[in-house]
């Protein structure tokens, strides 16, 4: 057993503990508490080796609930755009230049992104993949993950066959105690209703599997689902993906997916930049999790997400970085600092919960990650803080840099 001492312990499930300790044994948390307290949970000094961590705050490893590791090779390749459709067009053009997922540049960039994620204090990721190339790379890493095999299809003749193929692919991968695979629908503007229904049926065959979808990310998406026109209509037509039999639902993207029976507690709805308070309440009533990626939203032209509305609605909120095609790095701490700037009224404790337990719960890994509690994995991050720091939660959401972060156990 190892007994760690630090000026601050952040269990997440309760307020920060000043002058606290954590005991771990063989990679699991055994107990924690105030350093000076006499408690039955605290193993005796004879039973444990004690390590003083110095001037740090200890918290659970962070959760990046939405990223695209296989797009890491596009870092600095896709410039900021004034509109989301312009950015999407640039990504499509850039990806067409490298079609093979085994391209050495793609694989190398992905490996470096995984290493960077770990260095930034991330323990668990929700990774969106079109090729499943990230699965073996993640298996070699210390990260836990759900790899979502993303399905697209707006003009397809056999939707069930497409989804069945994807489901068989993820089944063949198997799973471990820290690596799983599931399905994702790309977005309402790229997946037609029959494909959404097929994905829903497939996911229901694995009753605890999460599912992801980009939702209400841009004004152009809202226009397309309401009217059937606008820039997304032109993009589909120019790409040869338009389905002339498709009829615009005439509602918001959130209502469209809810009316289709797609939204439930296992869904990670990513972005939500254009969601109204009423739509957020609808999402909350279904128990879904909204994953916000604020730095990416600014880069892609989607706009600034209404963070304060997210939290006021009662919806579960998790945090993602999106990919290196739209974010400068994969630091969840940097996303927290952006959230703090956009939403000064949201309690820092709520922001930290979004970056830990909310993401872990949404991905189905909350039994092992997201909080400091007995029995959970000892994937714990120590962050250097100022001596005598009083409001440690606010400090942690105000800009933590890579050189301040270390894992207390490798």
N, C-alpha and C positions, 0 to 999 in steps of 0.2 A: 504493500500500500504506500501511496505517496500523499502527503498532506501539504497542499499549497496554501500560502498566505499572501494576501494582496490587500491594498488599501480599499479596493472596491470589488465586490462580486455582484454581477447582474444576473439573477436567476431568470428574469423576464416574467415568471409567474408571480412574482411579488416585488416590492420596491427594492432598489439597490441596497446592499448590505455594506456598511462602512466597516473597515477592518475585519475582513472575513476570511474564511478558509473553505477549501474544497478538498475532499479526500477521493482519490481514484484508485482503482484496483483492476489491473489487467484490461485497461482501456475503457472501463465503465466508471461512472460517478457512483460513489458509495454514500456520501453525505456532504453537507455544506452547512454553514451557519456563521454567526458572529464569532470572531476570534476569541473573545474573552468569556463567552458564555459557557456555562457548564451544561451539557446536554447529552442525553443518551445516544444521540446520533453520532457523536464525535468519537472516533477510535482513539485510544490512548496513545501517548507519545511512543510507548514501547511497541505498539502495533504498526506504526507508520514512520516513514522517513519524511522529514519536513523540509520544504523548499520555500524560501522567501522570494517572491517574484519581483520585488522592487516596486517602483512607482508605476503601477499599472491598474487598469480595470480589466477584469476577466468576464467574458460573456460567451454565450454559445457561438459556435461558428455560424456565419451568416448564410442566408439562403437567397440565391439568385433564381427566382422562380420563372424567368423567361430569358433565354438567350439562344443564339444560333451559332454554335461553335464552328460549324463547317463553313461559315461565311467569314471566318477570321482573316482569310487571305485578302479580303476586300478592305482591310484597314487603310485609311487615307486614300482609297480609290474612288469613292463616291462622294462628291462634294455636297454641302448643304443645299437644299432645294426650297424654292418658295412655295411649292405645292407638293402634296404627297404623291400625286400621280407622276409628276416629273421625277421624283426620287425613285419611285418604283421602276420607271422606265430605264433609268440609269443603272439600277441594280440588274435588271434583266439583261441589258446590253453587256455589262461587265461579266455576268455569269456565263453568257454564251461563248466568251473567249476561252473558257476552261470547262469543258463538259465532263471530264473524267474525275470522279471523286477520289481516285487514286493518284491524282497529280501530286508530285512531291511537294510543290509549294503549298497546296491546300493542306496536306497532312502535317507539314512542318508548322504552318501558321496555327493550326488547330492545337497541336501539342504545346506550343508556346502559350496559347490562350488558356489552356487548362492549367499550366504551371502558374501563369499570372493570376488566375482566379484563386488558386490556393494561396498565393502570396498575399492577396488582398483580404484574406480572412474568410473566404467562402468555403463552406463544408458541403453544400448540397446545391445542385442545379436542376432546373427544368430546361432541357435542351431540345430545340426544334430542329428536326433533320429531314431532308428530302431523300437522303441516301443511306442513312444509318451508319455512315462512316465514322461517326463519333463514338459509337458504342464500344468497339475494342479499345479505342484510345482512352475512354473513361474507365474501362475495366483495369487498365494499367496504372491509373492515377489514384490518389487518395480521396478524390471526390466521390460522394454519393450522388446519384442522379436518376431522374426519369428521362429517358430519351423518347420524345414524341415523334413518331413517323407521320409526317405531314401529308395529307391527301388533298389534292386539287382536282377539280373537274367541273367545268361549267357547260361543256357540250359533249357529253359522253353517252355512248349507246348501252353500255353495260355497267351501271354504277355498282351493283352488288359484286360483280366480278373484280372491279378495281379495289374495292374495300376489302374483299375477302383475300386478295393477294397481299395487301398491306398487313392484314391481321395474321396471315400465315408467316409472313416475314418476321414480325415481332415475336410470334410464338417460338419460332426456330431459334431466336437469340437466347431464350431462357431468361432466368433472373437470378440474382444473388441477394444477399442481405443488404447490399447497398447500391445495386444497379438493376433497374427495371425498364421495360419499354411499354409504350401505349400508343394510341392514335391521337392525331390532331386534325382538325379541319382548318384549312388556311384562313379563309375569311368569307363573309357573305357575298362579296363581289367576285370570288373565284371558285366557289363551290355551289352548285345548284341544289335546290331542295331535295331531290331524290338522293343525292350523294350525302347530304347531311343526315337524312333518315337512315341510310345504310351505315354510316359511321356510328350513329347512335345505337343501332341494333348490335353492331360488332362490339362496341365498348360495354354494352350491357351483358355480354357474355363473360366479362371479367368484372364482377360486381364492385370491386374496390379500386379499379383502375381510374386514374384521373384522365381528363380529356382537355385539350386546349384549343382555343380559337382566337384569332385576332378579331376584335369587335369594336365598332364605333370609333375607329382610329382617326378617321379623317372626314372633313366636310364632303368630300367627293363620294365617299362610301355612303353617307347618309342620303345624298342626292340620288345616287344610283338605286338604292333599295326603295326609296319613295317614288321615283319617277321613271326609272329604267333608262334615264339619259345621263348626259354629262360626260366628263373625261373618262370614267371607267368604261362606259359603253364604247367610246371610241377606241380605248386601249384593247378591249376584247375583240372588237371588229378587226382592228389592224393586225392583231396577233393570230387571227384565225380561230379564236375561241368562242365567238359569239354563238348563242343558241337562239335562233329566231322563234322558237316555241316558248321561251321563257317569258313570264309576265311579272312585272314589278309588283312586289307585295303591297306597296302603297303605305307602308308603315315604317317605323324606325327599325334599324338593324336589331336592336334588343327585342322589340316586340316580335319581329319576324322569327328570330330563333326561339323565343319563348312560345309563340303560337305553334311552332313546329315541334314542340316537346323536347328541344335540344338542351335547354338550360336546366341544370340541377346542381346539387351540392358538390358534384365531382368535376365541374367545369371551371377551368381557369380562363376567364375572359380578359384578354390582354389589351391594354391601352385605355379604352374608354374615354378618350379625349373629348368626344362629342356627346357624351351621355348627359341627359338632363337629370335633375333631382328625381323626377318621377321614374325615369328609366333605371336609375341607380337603386331606387327603392324596390323596383321589380326584381332586379338582380339580387338584392339582399333577401327578398322573400323566397327566392329559390335556393338560398344558401350557397350560391356561387362565390368564387373569389375573383376580385378584380386585381389584375397585376398591372401596376403602373411603371412605366419606363420613361421618366420625364426628360432625361438628357436626349434620348433618341427622338422623342416627339419634337423637340426643337430642331434637330438636325434634318429630319425628314419633311418638315413643312406641315406636319399634322397639327401643330399648335401646342399651347401650354395646357396640360391637363388640369381640370378643376379639383385640385387636391382637397381643399377644404370641404367641397361638396361630397367627395368620396367618403370622407370620415363622418361627416354629418349624417349621411344616409344610413349608416349602420352596416353597410356591405363589408365583407371581409376584404382587407386590402393587403396585398403582398407586393414585393418589389422585384423588378427585373432590370437588367442592363440593356436588353436587346443585343444586337450583334456589334462587332467592331466595324461593320459597314456604316453604322450610324451613331456609335459612341466612341469616345477616345480611348476607353479602357473598359475592363469588366469589373470595376470596383463598386460594390454595393454601398460602401461607405460614401463614395462620391454621389451616388443616387440619393442617399439620405440627406446629404448637404443640399442638394437641389430641392428635395421635398421641403426641407426646412425653409429655404428661401421663398418657395412658392406658397407655403402654408404656415405662416408664423403662429397661427392660433392653434394648430394641432399639437397636442402634448408630445413631448419628445419620447415618452414611454410608449405611446401608440405607434410612432414611427419605428422605434426599435422592435416592437412586436411584429410589425409588418415585415421587417427584414430578417426575422427569425422564425417564431412559432407559426405565424400565419402562412408563410411560404411552405414550411415543413408540413403543416396540416394539409394544405391544398395538394401537395405532391404525395401525400400518404406516408410520410416518413416521420410523423410527429411522435412515434413511440421511441425513436432513437435520437432525434435532432430537435433543435429549436428552443430548448430551455435547459437550465441547469437543475436537474432533479435526479434523485437516486435511481439507478438503473439505466439511465441514458448514456449514450456514448460520450466519452471524454474528449470530444472534438471541440476544444475550448481555445478561444483566442485571448491573448493578453495584448492590450493596447496601452502604449506609453501615455501617461497623462502628466499634467503639471502637478508638482507637489502642493498638497493642500487643496486640490480641486474640490469645490463644493457641490456643483450641479453636474454630476458625471454623465447623466443621460443627455443633457443639452450639449455637453462637450462632445459626445460621441456622434451626434447628428450634425455637428457644425463644421466638419471637415477633418477627417482622419486620413493621414497619408501612409503610403505603403511602408515606409521605413519605421513607422510606429508600431507595426503589427507583427506579432509572432505567435506561433502555436505553442501551447505549453507542453504538449506531448506530440511527437511525430507519429 
